[in-house]
Amino acid sequence: MSWKSWGFLLGGAVLVLAACFVYLQVEQTRCAYRVAQLQQAYGKWYEVHRRLEIERTHLRSHKRLRELGRDVFGLEPARGDRLWTFADPK
């Protein structure tokens, strides 16, 4: 092979490597945008989850349930003669 052939071969290899480098840079940028989108979606999901947990805690609070039982359903605390107690099974 002559020097000219080696030059074309080396030039072609450099062009292929440059094209691969550009492709990798484009893919890296695309993946970075996708990661940013996923982080934003996760942040929104996390905020909704946090609000739902707060709401669930509020809805299950003993104070609220007592007030609902008394005000809405007309319930009263159980009298002492209606309480059942069980021995601790050991």
N, C-alpha and C positions, 0 to 999 in steps of 0.2 A: 504494500500500500504506500502511496506517496504521501507527502506532507499535506497536500491539498485534501486528500481523502480523510486524513486524521483530523484536519482542521474542521471539515464539515461534520464529521462524526462528533467531535468535541463540542462544536457549536450547537448541534442538534441536542446533545445531552444537556447542555446548559439551558436551552430553551425549554426542554421537558421539565427540568428541575425548577425553573422559574414559574412555569405554568402550575406545577404541583404546589409551589409555595403560595401562589396567588389563590389557588383553590382552597388551600388550608386556611388562609387568612379569611376568606369569604365564609367558610364553614364555621370558623371560630366566632365571627361576628354574628352569624345567624343563630348559633347556639347561645351566645350571650344574650341576644334579644329574647330568645325563648325562655332562658332562665329568669330573666327579668319579668316576663309575663307570668311565669309560674310563681315567682315570689310574690307578685302583686295579688294573684288569685289566692295564694295561701294566706296572705295577710287579711284579705276580705273574709275568707272562710274562718280564720282564727277569731276575728272580731265578732262574727255572727255566733260562733260557738261560745265565746266568752259571754255574750249577752244572753244567750239561751241558758247557760249555766246559772247566771245571776237570777234570771226569771224563774228557773226551776227551784233554786234555793228559796226564793221568796214564796213561791206557791206551796212548797212543802214545809214551811216554817210552822212550828207548833202554835205560836201565837195566832197566826192567821187561821189555822184549822180550828182552834178553839173558838175564835170569833165567828167563823162560819157556822160551826155547830150550834152555838148559842143563838146568834142573830137570825140565821137563815133557816135552820132546821129545828130550832126550838129545843135543842138538847141541853141537859143539865149534867153536872158531874154525878157520877154514880154514888149512890148512898153506900154506907159502910156494910149494910147487911146484904148488898147485892154483889160485893166483890168476892171473887174466888181466888184463893191462893193455893199454890201447889208446893209440895215439899221439893227441895232440890234433889234430884236423883244422883246419888253418888255410888 
